[in-house]
Amino acid sequence: MKLYAMTDVGRKREINQDYVYVTDKPVGPFPNLLVVADGMGGHKAGDFASKYTVKVLREELEKTTLKKPEEILRNVVAVANHKLIQASESDVKLEGMGTTLVAATVIGNTLYFSNVGDSRLYLINDKIRQISKDHSLVEEMVRLGGIKAEEAKHHPDKNIITRAMGAKEDVEADIYEYRLKKGDLILMCTDGLSNMVEDEDMFDIIKSARDIVEAVLMLIEKANSNGGRDNIGVVMAEPLADEVSTW
């Protein structure tokens, strides 16, 4: 597996509240781990929320006794959410903090991941496809038929999310299982990328890059050149790269 991750503060923000983490080494029962978190809250609180959530996630994975990947993800996300709420209640400066979360692992040729919020996971092969679902107000409006998907891209309420880590005790994480095939690439990102770069442009950039490192750098550069209105967090993986690369 080839992995690369990077964050950038963007052009408008002073503090980077995005946090990314990747490793191709085992973390508890998972042979690898990929995480993207987009923190929110007052001065430094969002920064703390994203890092702390990933820290707890890793600690809980190291000590879990569960066996099924879906159960493990659901459990460690719930514990991380609980501990984030405890932390916010123990320090007035952290009150009201929260974070999005996408956490993934690849076991054999199967991708397992959990999602809370509007950070995304895309699968790329001969096309780009978002396989996570945004927990956002405009996405709910699209699902209910209130607006069209095209309108959602530029809706004024686009940044209002309906689920977040740290928002309430019974966090509801979506859990996914997806069978990978040769040549698949995984892209995980915060809305600092997906709001600034159209999916089709992401696809073109990734396909024109020499490798995933260059792809990540080019994606961040594009988000910034389009305005860089938010922090940008990006993770890319070539999960079956141990076989002959199709890059």
MORA-V232271 format. One record per backbone hydrogen bond with DSSP energy under -0.5 kcal/mol. NH is the residue of the N-H (numbers start at 1). CO is the residue of the C=O. If there is no record, write none. Layout:
nh: (NH:NH)
co: (CO:CO)
This chain:
nh: (2:4:6:8:11:12:13:17:19:21:23:27:29:30:33:34:35:36:37:39:39:40:45:46:48:49:50:51:52:53:54:55:56:57:58:59:60:61:62:63:64:64:72:73:74:75:76:77:78:79:80:81:82:83:84:85:86:87:88:89:90:91:94:95:97:98:99:100:101:102:103:104:105:107:107:108:110:111:112:113:114:115:116:120:122:123:124:125:129:131:131:132:135:136:137:140:141:142:143:144:145:146:147:152:153:154:155:158:160:161:162:163:165:167:168:171:173:174:176:178:180:184:185:186:187:188:189:190:193:194:195:196:197:202:203:204:205:206:207:208:209:209:215:216:217:218:219:220:221:222:223:224:225:226:227:228:232:234:235:236:237:238:239:241:243)
co: (238:236:234:232:228:228:9:15:37:35:33:30:61:27:23:104:21:102:19:17:37:98:42:42:44:45:46:47:48:49:50:51:52:53:54:55:56:57:58:59:60:61:68:69:70:71:72:73:74:75:76:77:78:79:80:81:82:83:84:85:86:87:91:92:94:40:165:38:116:36:114:34:112:105:110:106:107:178:105:176:103:174:101:189:187:129:185:127:123:121:129:121:117:134:160:136:137:138:139:140:142:141:141:148:149:151:152:155:157:159:135:135:99:164:164:169:171:115:113:111:109:181:124:237:122:235:120:233:190:190:191:193:193:198:199:200:201:202:203:204:205:206:211:212:213:214:215:216:217:218:219:220:221:222:224:223:8:6:188:4:186:2:237:238:240)
